Amino acid sequence: MQSNITHRNRESSQVLSSKKELRVKYHWLKIWGPGLIVMLADTDAGCLITAAQSGTKWGYTMLLPQLLLIPILYMAQEMTVRLGIVTRKGHGELICENFGTGWAWISAGTLAVSAIGALLTEFVGVAGVGELFGMSKWITVPLATLLLVGIAFCGSYRRVEKIGVTIGLAELAFVIAVIMIRPNITQMARGLVTIPWRHSSYIYLLAANVGAVIMPWMIFYQQGAVVDKKLSTTDIPHERRDTLVGTFITQGIMLLFVITFAATVGNKTSVTSLNTVGDLANALAPFIGGTAANLLIGASILGGALVAALVVALAGTWGITEVLNWKHSLNEPLNRTNIGFYAMYTLAHVIGAILVLANFDLVNIAIGVEVMNALLLPIVLGFLLALEAKVLPKKYQMHGIYKWIVTLLCFLVMMFGVYMVGPALGIW
């Protein structure tokens, strides 16, 4: 009898031990997410159109810049991981505490304008996808608004994150397009070593790609996300890998668009402008068929636009509510203490939707947003570097050659951001 009890206790202990090992083994699944969702949001409608234009106009010569942006993008976002996890404070909150409310309001105010502008791009993308299948924007834009607002009321950041990542993964549908067109590997290899630096239009489009890949609101989002997810310092290695994988995915999607349009539309002597979702689908239709073009372009743009709208609105809301010192967590249901947070998030989507439905002069708005992002990028990256050096304990700061590489690359991105202001305003 005693032997049977001992045997059962041993079996129970082994089962508990196995469950504990499984929890430890798959603990990373609970940690991963902020890096993936922010990177999927990075390839939004505007970014994908920029990548398509790059491949169309400059062919495979735009491949190398996209590859070089991988370490820059990762390094910038990795800093937000350490800042958020170690301090347990959002980006706007840290700026307010360390540089004063004036700088915090400048940062949060420009972020808000930039976020609204980015939301315009996403809703235009949603409307464009609907039009591919004969649906009016008066149906698709309100539906998208209701969906995005509803997601935030799920009562859990983790749930919002899972929904966002699932939606964003629709962008990977474009892998099928590359398989269908079978790009020439020799031409791709030749394009990798051909950089037309002397062409001002190439440099401008390169700057646009930098601006399209490294977004100011990404800094605010990922730092706020790791705080809301309550990650600890022991989770930093996992979150770094989450960010690294997300970086390769987002740049992989950008590369897919560059390659696809370089191998198809880029080989034509006369190319029509590619400024809308319909333009992209119509340009690819002769090469892969109208139905396939509509489906693949539609899935990619819609996935990117929806996840970007979710992330952009949250980034802007987190940034402003942090400066206002309001409660700003998705982990609490709507109540009197956090009504400002949810109201601001909802209002951002409603304003973006109304502007798109009202047919405002979106061309001029887009130029204004481009200028705003260009001006905001140096400010955000400057604060990011300053905060990393000022608020983090030495144990969690950058050291040695890595620190100098990150600093140099950030300053190069800032210079590209400033450069974009001139062409956007017609100064040079």
C-alpha positions, 0 to 999 in steps of 0.5 A: 500500500505504502509502495503504491502511494509512493509510486503515485507521488513520484508520478505526480511529481514527474508530471508537475516537473514536466509541466514546469519544464514546458512552461519554461521552454515556451515562456518566450511565446508569452513575451514575444509580440511587441516587436512583431506587431510594431514591425508588421505595422511598419510595412503599412500602405504607404511603405508598401507603395514606396517599395513598389515605386522603388522597384518600378523606378530603380529596379534591383538597385533598391535591394541593398538599401533595404538590407542595410536598413535592417540593422538600423531599424533593429538597433533603434527599436532595441533601445526602446525595449531596454528603456521600457523594461528597465524603467517601466515607463513610456517614452513620453513619460521619460521625456517629461521627467528628464527634459521637462514638460515643454519638450514632452509636449513638443514631442507628444504634440508632433506625434499626435499630428503625425499619428493622425496623418499616418491614420489617413494613409491607412484608411486610404489604403483600406478604402483602396482595397475595398474598391478593388472588389467593388466596395464603397469607402462608405462601407469599408472605412466605417467597418474598419473604424468599428473593428479597430476601436472594438479591438482596444476594448478587449480588456487585455493588451495581450489579446490586442497584440495577438489580434494585431499580429494575426491581422498583420501576418496577412502581408506575407501573402505577397510571397506568392507573387514573387513565386509566380513571377520568378525573378531573375537571380542574375539581375538581382545580384547585379542590382545589389552592387549597382548604386546610382548615387549621382542621381538626385531622384534616387537619393530622394527615393532612398530617403523616402525609404528610410522615412518609410521604414523607421517611423517615429511612432514605432519608438513610442509604441514598443516602449509603451507595449513592453510596459503594458505587457509587464515584462521584466529585465529577465525578458530582455533577451527574448524581447530582443529576439522578438524585435530581431525576427520582426525586423527581418519580417518587415524588411522581407516584405519590403524586399518582396515588393521591390523585387516583384515590381522590379521584375515586372513593371520595372522592365517596361519602357513606359510606366504609369504612376503607382500612387494608389492600391488600384495602381499597384494591382493594375500594374501587376495584373498583366503579369500574374492575372487580375484576380491574383493581383487584386487578392495578393495586393489586397491582402498585403495592403489591408493587413498592413493598413489595419495593424498599422492603424491599430499601432499608430493610434495606440502610440499616439494615445500612449504618448499624449496620455503619458505626458498628461499623466493619465492612466494609459493601459489596455489591461483595464476595462473602461472606467472613470479613471481611464476614460480619457485614454480610450476616448483619445484612442477612439477619437484618433480613428474617428478623425482619420476616417472622417477626413478620408470620407470627406475627401479632403485634399489628401495630397497636401495633407500627405505632404504635410505629414511627410514633413512632420515625420521628417522633422519628428524623426531627428527629435525622437531619435535624439531623445532616444539616444539621450534617454538611453545614456541618462536614465538606464543603469550602466548595466543596461546601457550600450557599450564599446563599439556597438554604442558608437555604431548605433549612434552613428547610424541614428545620426545618419537617419536624422540627416536623411529625415532633415533632407526629406524636408527640402524636396517635400516643400519644394526647397531643393 
